[in-house]
Amino acid sequence: MKTKKTIIAVFILLSFFLVKKSSGSEKFKGDTLRIWFNEFMIEVNSVDLNKQHLSEMNLSETAISTYHLLESVSVPKPENDETYLISISEWGGKLKLEYQNATFDKIKKDSKKIVFSKGKLLETDFGNYAVKIENIDFTLIYYLYDLADLSKISGDAFDSQISQAQKLIPANRKKVNGWLKWNGTDSFETYFLSESNPYTLDMLNLTAGVGAGVIKNQWVNDVNFKVGIGFAQKGIMRNAYFAEYKMYYDFSPTGENKLFSVNGFLSLGYEHNFSNNIDKEKWIGFSLGYLVDRKTEFFNKNTWRLSLQKRINQTISVSPELYFDGFFKNVYPGVQIGVSL
């Protein structure tokens, strides 16, 4: 009974602490940089332009591939009050050439989109066409007066300009939102808006779930309760810390008086999201737990549980595990498949 009271107290204190640190949120879109030349402008949207370098985005190769893709498509010239938006999906660095993956839309120009920076008027878009390339890690938009201008985005001179542009991106900023405007000779003019703190996505997580797996070559079910807090970086949930209480029921032979007896582990853990795509997260983590409630002989006294966890999706996870007592004595493996409710 004392152990259960301790568990409840730990969860209440941890929940109170996490609620105080968490806050509401609004989606934050990361960094936006517009590289402006005389005949076209390239807009880059990325989680972090200091880590996702412009040279890694294949700006010229993507432009040429898109130009060849559109050569065989009849795209009419828009009216003066229209912009033709062409959206194409690009995954893994390769354009999907099937036309059903490209969309063509005419958009009315309600007004000229401009902002002020250092006394200058800067456009957020211009031209007759906007070609949007959606990549798994970033988004590119080519603003063009003519689709044939895509063929001009290539060559050693362009690659050199992009290398120069990368060096001009301010370091140690929470948000990059600005323009690099080519002066027509040998350098860029830089215009960056005042930095503003991004909206936080830090949040409290309270979940429950069930699981099933094999421990000691024996089928085991579990019910679990988890409380944690997640921390975001530039609009993507990146790190999560949690405490979990998991109750195991094994199907080994047991007396009637222990038919519904369970063993409980209290664990502390950490998870990290290795993806830069807000829609395709890749969470991997680990936790260390201790047997705080022992009702059967299935687990030895003073048993510890070390678990690795990989989320398959938002609901299902797979966890290979090691159980041991003392200092890695009587070690035996297990594996669990969990479902969050």
N, C-alpha and C positions, 0 to 999 in steps of 0.2 A: 504493500500500500504506500509505503514511503517513497518507493521508486516511482510509482505512477504520479504522485504529487510533485516530485522533482521534475518529471517530464513536462507536466502541465505548466509548472512555473517557468521552466525554460522557454517553452513555446509562447507563453503570454508576454514575457519580457522581450523576447526577440521580435515578436509581432509588433509590440508597441514601438520599439526602436526603429524598425523598418518602415512603419507607417509614417513616423515623423520625418524620415529621410526621403520618402517618396513624394511625388507630386504629379499633377495632371500634365498633359502634354499636347503639343500640336506637332504634326509631322514636319520635320526639318529636312530639307532637300540637299544639304551638303554644299559643295563648291560649284560655282558657275563662272566660267571664263569665256569671254568672246574675243577671238583673234580676228582682227578686222583688217582686211586688205582692200584695195580699190575696187575690185570686181566681185568680191565675195567676202562673206564672214563665216567663221566656224565657231559654233557655240559648243562648249564641252561641259557636261554635267557629270560630276564624280563625287564619290564619298570624301576623298581626300586627294587633292591634286599634288600634294607634296610626297605622297606615297605612290599614287597611280600616275606615273609620269606621262607627259604628252607623247614622248617617243614610243611608248608602249601601246599607244592607241591606233597605230597604223593609219594615220590621217590620210596620207596620200594613197596608200594601197586601197583603202576603203572607198575613197572618192573615185578612183579609176574603175574599181570593180562595179560600183553602183552605176557609173556612167555607161559601161558596157551592158549592164543589165537593162538600163532604160532605153538604150539605142533602139531596141526592137519594139518598144512600147510607144504608141501614139499618145503623147501628152499635149493637149492643146495649150496655147498661150492664154493665160488668164487676162481678164479685163483689168482696167486700171484700178478698180476698187477691190480687187481680189488677190489673194495669195494662194498658190496651188501647193498644198501640203502633201508630201509623199512620205509615207512611213514604211520602213522595211525592218524586219527582225533579223538580227545577226547574233548567233550564239557560237561560242567557242572560236571566234575569229573567222568564221566562214559564213558568207552570205547564203541564205536559203534562196535558191534561184527560182523556186516555184512562185508563180505570179500571185497565187492566193495568199501569200504571206506579205504582199505589198498592198497598201491601201492608198487611194487617191481621193483627196477631198479639196473642194474649193472653199476658201474661207473669206468672208467679207472683211475688208479693212475698215473697222469702225473709226479708228484714229491712228495717227502716227505715234508709235510707242517710243518715247525718248525719256532719258533721265539726265540730270545735271551732275557733273563732276568736274571740279576745278574750273568752273565757268564754261565748260564745254557741254554741248548737246550730244548725247550718245544714244544711238538706236539700240533697242533690244531685238529688233528684227528689221529686215529691209529686203528689197528686191521683189521678184515675181514668184520665186519658188523657194520652198523650205523642204529640204530632204532630211528626214529624221531617221537615224540609224540607232536602233535599240540593241545595245550589247548587254551581256549578263553583268558586267562590272561598271559600265558607264553608258552615257547617251551622247551621240553626236548629232548636231543639226548644221547642215550646210545651207546658208542663205545665199541665193543666187539670182542674178538678173536673167540668166539663161542657163538651161541645163548643160549646155556645152562647156560652161565654165568649170564643171567638175573635172574636165580633162586637163585644166591648168593647175590643178592642185597636185603637183608632183615635181620630181627633179631634185638634184642636189641642193639647189638654192633654197627651195622650199623646206627641205629637211634641215638645212642650216638655220633657217628662220625659226623653225619649231624648237630646235635645241636652244636657241637664244631666248625664245619665249619662256621655256621652262625655268630658266635661271631668274626670270623676273617675277615669278610667283612668290609672294611674300611668305616667309617661313614663320612658324609659331603663331599662326592666326587660327582662331576658332572658326572663321568663315571667310572664304574667298568669293568675292562678287565684284567682277570688274572687267575691263577691256584692255587689250593690247592693240594699239592702232599703228600699223606699219607706216612710216613716214615717207615711203617711196624710194629711199636711198639705202640706208644701212642699219636702221634701228627702229625700235618700237617706242611710241609714246604710251605711257602707262596711266591708267585711270582706274583706281580702286575705290569703291564706296567705303564709307566709314564702317568699321567692324561693329557688329552687334552680336551679343551673346545668343547662341542658338537655343531654341526651346528644348527643354529636357524631355527625354523619354524614359527617365528613370522611373521604375514602378515596382510596386509590391506584388508578389505572386503568391496566391493561395490556391493550392491544387490538391486533389485527391485522385487516387487511381487504384487499379488492381493489376496483378501480375501473375505470371505462371512461369515455371522453369524447372530445372533439375539441379539438385544439390545432393551430394553423396549417392549419386545414381538413384535418387528418389524424387518423385514428382512432388513439387511444393507450390502452393498458392500463397499469394500475399495481398494485403490491403495496406495502402500507404497514404500518409498525409504529409504535405510539404508546405513550408513557408519560406519565402526567400525574397530577394530584391535583385532586380536587373538594372544594369547601368548601360546607357547608350553613348555612342560616339558618332556625331554628325548624322543623326537620324536612323542609325541602325543599332538595335540592341546587341551589345557586344559581350558583356560579362555578367554572370549571375552567381550569386552566393545563396546557399540555402541550408536549412535544417530539415531533416526528414525523420518521421517515425514510421517504421514498417513492421507490420505484424505478419508472421509466417505461420501457415498451417501446413503440416506435412501429413502424408497419407500412409506413414509407416504404421505397423500394428500398434495399437494403444488400447489401454483399458477403457471401459465405459466411463469411468470417472474423469477421464482426460479426453473425451471425444471431441470437445470443442475448445481444448486448450491451445493457446498460441504462444509463440516466442516473439518478443519485440526488440528491434534494434533502433537505436537513436544514432543518426548520422549527421555529419557536417560535410558539405560538398561545394564544388566550384565547377562552373561550365563556361566555355568560351565559344563564341560564334566565329567561325573562320571564313564566312562568306561576306562579300561586299554587296550582295544583292539582297535587297529588303524582302523580296518575294521568295527567295530560295536560301533559307538559313541552313548553316551546317554546324550544329551544336555538338561538341564533344566535351565530356567532363569526367570528374572522378569524385568519390566520396569515401570517407572512413567512418565506420560505425561500430558501436559496442552493444553487446547483448545486455540490455538493462532489465528485461523481463523474461525469465526462463521458467516455462511451465511444463516442459517435457524434457526427455533425455536426448532429444534429437541433436541439440547443440551442446558442446561441452561448456563447463563454467568458464567465465572470463574469455568468451569468444569475441574476436574482432572480425569485421567484414570490410574488405577493400574492394571497391567496385569501380569499373570504368563504364561510362555510359555514352552511347551515341544515339541521338534522336534521328529516327527515320523520317518523321514528319512531326506536325504539331501534336499528334496524339500518341504515336507508337515510338517506343525506344527499346534498345537492346543493350543488356548489361552483362558482360563477363565479370565474374567475381572470384575472389579468394577468401576463404574462411580459415582462421587460425586462432589458437589460444596461446597465451604467453608471448614470447618473442618468436613469432613465426614457427610455433610448434603445432604438430598435427594439422598440417596445411592440406586443404582439399578445395577443388574448384567448384564453381557453379555457374549457371547462366540463367538469366531472367529476361522475359519479354514483358514490358510494362505498357499499360494503356491508361492514359490520363482521362479522367471523367469531366 
